[in-house]
Amino acid sequence: MGIEFNDIFVKKVCAGDDTLFWQDVWSGSEPLKSSFPGLYGLERNKKCKVADRVNPGGFSWNWSTLHLSDDQAQDLQSLLSRIDLFQPSASGDHWKYRLSRDGDYYVNVLRHKIDRSSAHLGVHCIDWIHEVPIKVLCFVWRAYLGRIPYACALLCRGIQLSSLVCSFCSYVAEDANHILVTYPFAKEVWVWILRWCNADIPQVNTVADVISSVGS
């Protein structure tokens, strides 16, 4: 599973004037419209704010009918129990960062979260070394994800091509692994670079192999 927005940020509701009562996640782990679809169907103003429905004097509803069914009345009691502890305050609503102790946003904390999630999914993580130009790192990452415009990727995007075969070797289908790693000239370039760096020459056949060999 990937990282969801609600795994990273949480809405801190204070006055309730900037949070949608039914559609935002502010009480529980899902929107109230998902927990109580029957009541949401009765709501006249689907985009009402928390402050429109909850105030220091109690609750204010705007149903399309005054006659609730037994199930709807039971849902209303459950809803009231769920939001009963909320007490509006004068402060404005704001977002808090779940991943840090102080609730402030930090890029490096989010990056570590993404790296751990990627490792769990079996996705190779790239070390973002400051000495390496960012455009190089981004290109390698895009190549690993299959986002550079080689023939097979273009076909998947609905672009019609006369052939998927590599125009240089006229033998192998053109993908990122072929044009960057296994194509004879690409292999020769790798050997030149590694010899110039006085580094061992690993056996690599894919972009993922290259990332792994560099990180090892």
Disulfide bonds with the S-S distance in Angstrom:
none
